[in-house]
Amino acid sequence: MYYDTDAFTAANSGYRIAFHPGEHNHCPGCGQSHWTVGRMTAECAFCGTALPINNGGTFGAGLFHTSGKPDSLAA
């Protein structure tokens, strides 16, 4: 049995199709453009092909905002 010990590199993994919110997306399976959008994936309403959502960042409870100013605890 072969075990791959190389680390995963996204740059070398090739083209990955994804659903882009706010854009006109066509299904790679059937060509239609009606989607049922969830939190992590979007599913074609006609053939059921599921695609990961590519929104370009983190949202929700995992998002941290910084103002760029250091906090001064000792005044």
N, CA, C and O atoms as a GROMACS GRO file, in nm:
protein
  300
    1MET      N    1   0.084  -0.117   0.000
    1MET     CA    2   0.000   0.000   0.000
    1MET      C    3   0.089   0.124   0.000
    1MET      O    4   0.190   0.127   0.070
    2TYR      N    5   0.052   0.225  -0.078
    2TYR     CA    6   0.131   0.347  -0.091
    2TYR      C    7   0.071   0.457  -0.006
    2TYR      O    8  -0.049   0.484  -0.012
    3TYR      N    9   0.154   0.521   0.074
    3TYR     CA   10   0.112   0.636   0.154
    3TYR      C   11   0.186   0.758   0.104
    3TYR      O   12   0.309   0.759   0.099
    4ASP      N   13   0.113   0.860   0.069
    4ASP     CA   14   0.173   0.983   0.021
    4ASP      C   15   0.220   1.064   0.142
    4ASP      O   16   0.139   1.102   0.226
    5THR      N   17   0.347   1.091   0.150
    5THR     CA   18   0.402   1.165   0.264
    5THR      C   19   0.430   1.310   0.231
    5THR      O   20   0.476   1.386   0.317
    6ASP      N   21   0.401   1.352   0.107
    6ASP     CA   22   0.424   1.491   0.069
    6ASP      C   23   0.312   1.579   0.126
    6ASP      O   24   0.197   1.536   0.135
    7ALA      N   25   0.347   1.700   0.163
    7ALA     CA   26   0.249   1.796   0.214
    7ALA      C   27   0.159   1.844   0.102
    7ALA      O   28   0.202   1.853  -0.013
    8PHE      N   29   0.034   1.874   0.134
    8PHE     CA   30  -0.060   1.925   0.036
    8PHE      C   31  -0.023   2.068  -0.001
    8PHE      O   32  -0.003   2.152   0.088
    9THR      N   33  -0.015   2.097  -0.130
    9THR     CA   34   0.013   2.231  -0.178
    9THR      C   35  -0.100   2.271  -0.272
    9THR      O   36  -0.117   2.211  -0.378
   10ALA      N   37  -0.178   2.371  -0.233
   10ALA     CA   38  -0.293   2.413  -0.314
   10ALA      C   39  -0.250   2.467  -0.450
   10ALA      O   40  -0.323   2.450  -0.548
   11ALA      N   41  -0.134   2.529  -0.457
   11ALA     CA   42  -0.087   2.585  -0.583
   11ALA      C   43  -0.058   2.477  -0.686
   11ALA      O   44  -0.068   2.502  -0.807
   12ASN      N   45  -0.023   2.359  -0.642
   12ASN     CA   46   0.009   2.248  -0.733
   12ASN      C   47  -0.107   2.153  -0.755
   12ASN      O   48  -0.091   2.050  -0.822
   13SER      N   49  -0.224   2.184  -0.700
   13SER     CA   50  -0.334   2.089  -0.708
   13SER      C   51  -0.421   2.106  -0.831
   13SER      O   52  -0.510   2.024  -0.855
   14GLY      N   53  -0.399   2.210  -0.911
   14GLY     CA   54  -0.475   2.229  -1.033
   14GLY      C   55  -0.596   2.318  -1.015
   14GLY      O   56  -0.615   2.381  -0.911
   15TYR      N   57  -0.679   2.324  -1.119
   15TYR     CA   58  -0.797   2.410  -1.120
   15TYR      C   59  -0.907   2.349  -1.034
   15TYR      O   60  -0.937   2.230  -1.048
   16ARG      N   61  -0.965   2.428  -0.948
   16ARG     CA   62  -1.076   2.383  -0.864
   16ARG      C   63  -1.196   2.472  -0.889
   16ARG      O   64  -1.190   2.593  -0.868
   17ILE      N   65  -1.303   2.413  -0.932
   17ILE     CA   66  -1.425   2.488  -0.961
   17ILE      C   67  -1.495   2.520  -0.829
   17ILE      O   68  -1.495   2.437  -0.738
   18ALA      N   69  -1.555   2.640  -0.819
   18ALA     CA   70  -1.621   2.682  -0.696
   18ALA      C   71  -1.736   2.776  -0.730
   18ALA      O   72  -1.739   2.834  -0.838
   19PHE      N   73  -1.828   2.790  -0.638
   19PHE     CA   74  -1.940   2.883  -0.650
   19PHE      C   75  -1.894   3.019  -0.599
   19PHE      O   76  -1.839   3.028  -0.489
   20HIS      N   77  -1.918   3.123  -0.677
   20HIS     CA   78  -1.878   3.258  -0.640
   20HIS      C   79  -2.003   3.342  -0.612
   20HIS      O   80  -2.077   3.375  -0.706
   21PRO      N   81  -2.029   3.378  -0.486
   21PRO     CA   82  -2.147   3.458  -0.454
   21PRO      C   83  -2.142   3.594  -0.524
   21PRO      O   84  -2.036   3.655  -0.535
   22GLY      N   85  -2.257   3.640  -0.570
   22GLY     CA   86  -2.265   3.769  -0.636
   22GLY      C   87  -2.232   3.765  -0.784
   22GLY      O   88  -2.237   3.868  -0.851
   23GLU      N   89  -2.197   3.648  -0.837
   23GLU     CA   90  -2.166   3.633  -0.978
   23GLU      C   91  -2.264   3.536  -1.042
   23GLU      O   92  -2.334   3.462  -0.972
   24HIS      N   93  -2.271   3.536  -1.174
   24HIS     CA   94  -2.358   3.444  -1.247
   24HIS      C   95  -2.283   3.312  -1.262
   24HIS      O   96  -2.184   3.304  -1.336
   25ASN      N   97  -2.329   3.208  -1.192
   25ASN     CA   98  -2.261   3.079  -1.189
   25ASN      C   99  -2.341   2.976  -1.270
   25ASN      O  100  -2.462   2.963  -1.253
   26HIS      N  101  -2.272   2.905  -1.358
   26HIS     CA  102  -2.333   2.796  -1.433
   26HIS      C  103  -2.288   2.664  -1.373
   26HIS      O  104  -2.172   2.649  -1.334
   27CYS      N  105  -2.378   2.569  -1.366
   27CYS     CA  106  -2.346   2.437  -1.313
   27CYS      C  107  -2.254   2.363  -1.408
   27CYS      O  108  -2.281   2.359  -1.528
   28PRO      N  109  -2.144   2.304  -1.359
   28PRO     CA  110  -2.056   2.227  -1.446
   28PRO      C  111  -2.118   2.095  -1.490
   28PRO      O  112  -2.071   2.033  -1.586
   29GLY      N  113  -2.223   2.050  -1.421
   29GLY     CA  114  -2.287   1.923  -1.456
   29GLY      C  115  -2.392   1.935  -1.564
   29GLY      O  116  -2.399   1.852  -1.654
   30CYS      N  117  -2.478   2.041  -1.554
   30CYS     CA  118  -2.590   2.050  -1.648
   30CYS      C  119  -2.599   2.185  -1.719
   30CYS      O  120  -2.675   2.198  -1.815
   31GLY      N  121  -2.525   2.285  -1.675
   31GLY     CA  122  -2.525   2.415  -1.742
   31GLY      C  123  -2.631   2.511  -1.693
   31GLY      O  124  -2.633   2.627  -1.736
   32GLN      N  125  -2.719   2.468  -1.603
   32GLN     CA  126  -2.823   2.556  -1.550
   32GLN      C  127  -2.762   2.654  -1.450
   32GLN      O  128  -2.645   2.642  -1.414
   33SER      N  129  -2.842   2.753  -1.407
   33SER     CA  130  -2.787   2.854  -1.316
   33SER      C  131  -2.877   2.880  -1.196
   33SER      O  132  -2.879   2.992  -1.145
   34HIS      N  133  -2.951   2.780  -1.149
   34HIS     CA  134  -3.033   2.792  -1.029
   34HIS      C  135  -2.966   2.713  -0.917
   34HIS      O  136  -2.936   2.595  -0.932
   35TRP      N  137  -2.943   2.781  -0.804
   35TRP     CA  138  -2.865   2.724  -0.696
   35TRP      C  139  -2.939   2.730  -0.564
   35TRP      O  140  -3.013   2.824  -0.538
   36THR      N  141  -2.917   2.630  -0.481
   36THR     CA  142  -2.959   2.632  -0.341
   36THR      C  143  -2.831   2.655  -0.262
   36THR      O  144  -2.743   2.568  -0.257
   37VAL      N  145  -2.821   2.773  -0.200
   37VAL     CA  146  -2.697   2.813  -0.135
   37VAL      C  147  -2.707   2.792   0.015
   37VAL      O  148  -2.801   2.838   0.080
   38GLY      N  149  -2.609   2.722   0.069
   38GLY     CA  150  -2.600   2.699   0.213
   38GLY      C  151  -2.484   2.778   0.272
   38GLY      O  152  -2.441   2.879   0.216
   39ARG      N  153  -2.435   2.733   0.386
   39ARG     CA  154  -2.324   2.802   0.452
   39ARG      C  155  -2.190   2.767   0.390
   39ARG      O  156  -2.103   2.853   0.378
   40MET      N  157  -2.172   2.641   0.352
   40MET     CA  158  -2.042   2.595   0.302
   40MET      C  159  -2.045   2.556   0.154
   40MET      O  160  -1.943   2.565   0.086
   41THR      N  161  -2.161   2.512   0.104
   41THR     CA  162  -2.172   2.467  -0.034
   41THR      C  163  -2.294   2.525  -0.101
   41THR      O  164  -2.388   2.571  -0.036
   42ALA      N  165  -2.292   2.523  -0.233
   42ALA     CA  166  -2.407   2.559  -0.315
   42ALA      C  167  -2.440   2.439  -0.401
   42ALA      O  168  -2.351   2.378  -0.460
   43GLU      N  169  -2.569   2.403  -0.408
   43GLU     CA  170  -2.612   2.284  -0.481
   43GLU      C  171  -2.700   2.324  -0.598
   43GLU      O  172  -2.790   2.407  -0.583
   44CYS      N  173  -2.674   2.266  -0.714
   44CYS     CA  174  -2.755   2.293  -0.832
   44CYS      C  175  -2.897   2.244  -0.807
   44CYS      O  176  -2.916   2.131  -0.762
   45ALA      N  177  -2.996   2.327  -0.837
   45ALA     CA  178  -3.135   2.291  -0.814
   45ALA      C  179  -3.185   2.189  -0.916
   45ALA      O  180  -3.290   2.127  -0.894
   46PHE      N  181  -3.114   2.169  -1.025
   46PHE     CA  182  -3.159   2.076  -1.128
   46PHE      C  183  -3.095   1.938  -1.116
   46PHE      O  184  -3.166   1.837  -1.114
   47CYS      N  185  -2.963   1.933  -1.106
   47CYS     CA  186  -2.896   1.801  -1.107
   47CYS      C  187  -2.834   1.764  -0.973
   47CYS      O  188  -2.793   1.649  -0.956
   48GLY      N  189  -2.826   1.857  -0.878
   48GLY     CA  190  -2.774   1.826  -0.746
   48GLY      C  191  -2.624   1.834  -0.732
   48GLY      O  192  -2.570   1.792  -0.629
   49THR      N  193  -2.552   1.886  -0.833
   49THR     CA  194  -2.408   1.902  -0.822
   49THR      C  195  -2.377   2.004  -0.712
   49THR      O  196  -2.432   2.114  -0.713
   50ALA      N  197  -2.290   1.969  -0.619
   50ALA     CA  198  -2.255   2.058  -0.509
   50ALA      C  199  -2.116   2.117  -0.532
   50ALA      O  200  -2.023   2.046  -0.571
   51LEU      N  201  -2.104   2.247  -0.508
   51LEU     CA  202  -1.977   2.317  -0.520
   51LEU      C  203  -1.945   2.389  -0.391
   51LEU      O  204  -2.035   2.438  -0.324
   52PRO      N  205  -1.817   2.395  -0.354
   52PRO     CA  206  -1.781   2.475  -0.236
   52PRO      C  207  -1.798   2.623  -0.266
   52PRO      O  208  -1.779   2.666  -0.380
   53ILE      N  209  -1.833   2.700  -0.166
   53ILE     CA  210  -1.851   2.844  -0.184
   53ILE      C  211  -1.718   2.913  -0.165
   53ILE      O  212  -1.650   2.893  -0.063
   54ASN      N  213  -1.679   2.993  -0.263
   54ASN     CA  214  -1.555   3.069  -0.257
   54ASN      C  215  -1.592   3.214  -0.231
   54ASN      O  216  -1.622   3.288  -0.325
   55ASN      N  217  -1.590   3.255  -0.104
   55ASN     CA  218  -1.626   3.392  -0.073
   55ASN      C  219  -1.505   3.477  -0.040
   55ASN      O  220  -1.520   3.596  -0.010
   56GLY      N  221  -1.387   3.422  -0.044
   56GLY     CA  222  -1.266   3.501  -0.030
   56GLY      C  223  -1.226   3.538   0.111
   56GLY      O  224  -1.136   3.620   0.128
   57GLY      N  225  -1.287   3.482   0.212
   57GLY     CA  226  -1.244   3.516   0.346
   57GLY      C  227  -1.328   3.451   0.453
   57GLY      O  228  -1.415   3.369   0.424
   58THR      N  229  -1.302   3.489   0.576
   58THR     CA  230  -1.372   3.435   0.690
   58THR      C  231  -1.487   3.526   0.727
   58THR      O  232  -1.479   3.648   0.710
   59PHE      N  233  -1.593   3.467   0.776
   59PHE     CA  234  -1.706   3.547   0.822
   59PHE      C  235  -1.764   3.481   0.946
   59PHE      O  236  -1.734   3.365   0.975
   60GLY      N  237  -1.845   3.555   1.018
   60GLY     CA  238  -1.910   3.500   1.136
   60GLY      C  239  -1.824   3.512   1.260
   60GLY      O  240  -1.747   3.607   1.274
   61ALA      N  241  -1.836   3.416   1.349
   61ALA     CA  242  -1.770   3.422   1.479
   61ALA      C  243  -1.618   3.410   1.469
   61ALA      O  244  -1.548   3.448   1.562
   62GLY      N  245  -1.565   3.359   1.360
   62GLY     CA  246  -1.421   3.343   1.346
   62GLY      C  247  -1.350   3.465   1.293
   62GLY      O  248  -1.228   3.464   1.276
   63LEU      N  249  -1.425   3.573   1.266
   63LEU     CA  250  -1.365   3.693   1.208
   63LEU      C  251  -1.318   3.787   1.317
   63LEU      O  252  -1.393   3.819   1.409
   64PHE      N  253  -1.194   3.831   1.307
   64PHE     CA  254  -1.138   3.924   1.404
   64PHE      C  255  -1.106   4.055   1.332
   64PHE      O  256  -1.041   4.055   1.228
   65HIS      N  257  -1.150   4.164   1.388
   65HIS     CA  258  -1.121   4.296   1.333
   65HIS      C  259  -1.015   4.364   1.418
   65HIS      O  260  -1.021   4.357   1.541
   66THR      N  261  -0.919   4.428   1.355
   66THR     CA  262  -0.820   4.506   1.427
   66THR      C  263  -0.823   4.648   1.374
   66THR      O  264  -0.848   4.670   1.256
   67SER      N  265  -0.799   4.742   1.462
   67SER     CA  266  -0.801   4.882   1.421
   67SER      C  267  -0.663   4.931   1.380
   67SER      O  268  -0.650   5.042   1.328
   68GLY      N  269  -0.560   4.851   1.401
   68GLY     CA  270  -0.426   4.891   1.368
   68GLY      C  271  -0.358   4.970   1.479
   68GLY      O  272  -0.239   5.000   1.469
   69LYS      N  273  -0.430   5.003   1.583
   69LYS     CA  274  -0.375   5.077   1.696
   69LYS      C  275  -0.344   4.979   1.809
   69LYS      O  276  -0.426   4.894   1.842
   70PRO      N  277  -0.226   4.991   1.869
   70PRO     CA  278  -0.195   4.902   1.982
   70PRO      C  279  -0.276   4.940   2.105
   70PRO      O  280  -0.300   5.058   2.131
   71ASP      N  281  -0.318   4.841   2.180
   71ASP     CA  282  -0.389   4.866   2.304
   71ASP      C  283  -0.290   4.908   2.411
   71ASP      O  284  -0.187   4.844   2.429
   72SER      N  285  -0.322   5.016   2.482
   72SER     CA  286  -0.234   5.058   2.592
   72SER      C  287  -0.304   5.025   2.722
   72SER      O  288  -0.396   5.095   2.765
   73LEU      N  289  -0.259   4.919   2.785
   73LEU     CA  290  -0.318   4.874   2.909
   73LEU      C  291  -0.264   4.954   3.028
   73LEU      O  292  -0.336   4.978   3.125
   74ALA      N  293  -0.139   4.994   3.020
   74ALA     CA  294  -0.078   5.072   3.129
   74ALA      C  295  -0.074   5.218   3.088
   74ALA      O  296  -0.006   5.255   2.992
   75ALA      N  297  -0.147   5.301   3.160
   75ALA     CA  298  -0.152   5.443   3.124
   75ALA      C  299  -0.071   5.528   3.216
   75ALA      O  300  -0.065   5.650   3.198
   0.00000   0.00000   0.00000
